[in-house]
Amino acid sequence: MKSFMLVTAISLFPALALAAGTHEGGHDEYAMGTPAAEGAADMKSVEISMRETDEGTMIFEPSELSFASGETVRLVITNNGELEHEFVMDTVEANAEHKELMARFPEMEHDDPNAVRLQPGETGEILWTFKNAGEYEFACLMLGHYESGMHGPLNVTES
């Protein structure tokens, strides 16, 4: 019986290590669009700040985003806070699932084109082409950050 349990544990170890370690996207298409290539024509830049307020609320500035379908943008995201934060954009449902996974595996690392995690003072970029009109969300899915106010609507309108 002990050897059966040991074999089972060893066979599950790679999956557990992956779940607790890296969350690699491998996604090329998301509900709201696709990653954009550097040098795409007519790319506008949008600056986004992540920080905590003196009252303890965690915020994004601006607090909501809107783009036209077909629009390609460079999101320049800066962590102006004192804590580590992330910017993840997806459907509300996908973010809720991702948030639940992050609660179970808080040390999970990301390699998704729709997200960036930043230490205080760091700046990162997401290059994106919004393709599908609809209501989406951007959020910090780190434990407790969403609940502290760190999320907002991302609207993609018909062009």
Secondary structure as the mmCIF struct_conf table of DSSP 4:
data_model
#
loop_
_struct_conf.conf_type_id
_struct_conf.id
_struct_conf.beg_label_comp_id
_struct_conf.beg_label_asym_id
_struct_conf.beg_label_seq_id
_struct_conf.end_label_comp_id
_struct_conf.end_label_asym_id
_struct_conf.end_label_seq_id
HELX_RH_AL_P HELX_RH_AL_P1 LYS A 2 ALA A 20
BEND BEND1 GLY A 21 GLY A 21
STRN STRN1 THR A 22 GLU A 24
BEND BEND2 ASP A 28 ASP A 28
STRN STRN2 TYR A 30 TYR A 30
TURN_TY1_P TURN_TY1_P1 ALA A 31 MET A 32
STRN STRN3 GLY A 33 PRO A 35
HELX_LH_PP_P HELX_LH_PP_P1 ALA A 36 ALA A 37
TURN_TY1_P TURN_TY1_P2 GLU A 38 GLY A 39
TURN_TY1_P TURN_TY1_P3 ALA A 41 ASP A 42
HELX_LH_PP_P HELX_LH_PP_P2 MET A 43 MET A 43
STRN STRN4 LYS A 44 GLU A 52
TURN_TY1_P TURN_TY1_P4 ASP A 54 GLU A 55
BEND BEND3 GLY A 56 GLY A 56
STRN STRN5 MET A 58 GLU A 61
BEND BEND4 PRO A 62 SER A 63
STRN STRN6 LEU A 65 ALA A 68
TURN_TY1_P TURN_TY1_P5 SER A 69 GLY A 70
STRN STRN7 THR A 72 ASN A 79
BEND BEND5 GLY A 81 LEU A 83
STRN STRN8 HIS A 85 ASP A 90
HELX_RH_AL_P HELX_RH_AL_P2 VAL A 92 ARG A 104
TURN_TY1_P TURN_TY1_P6 PRO A 106 GLU A 107
STRN STRN9 GLU A 109 ASP A 111
TURN_TY1_P TURN_TY1_P7 PRO A 113 ASN A 114
STRN STRN10 ALA A 115 LEU A 118
TURN_TY1_P TURN_TY1_P8 PRO A 120 GLY A 121
STRN STRN11 THR A 123 PHE A 130
BEND BEND6 ASN A 132 ASN A 132
STRN STRN12 GLY A 134 ALA A 139
BEND BEND7 MET A 142 MET A 142
TURN_TY1_P TURN_TY1_P9 LEU A 143 GLY A 149
STRN STRN13 HIS A 151 THR A 157
#
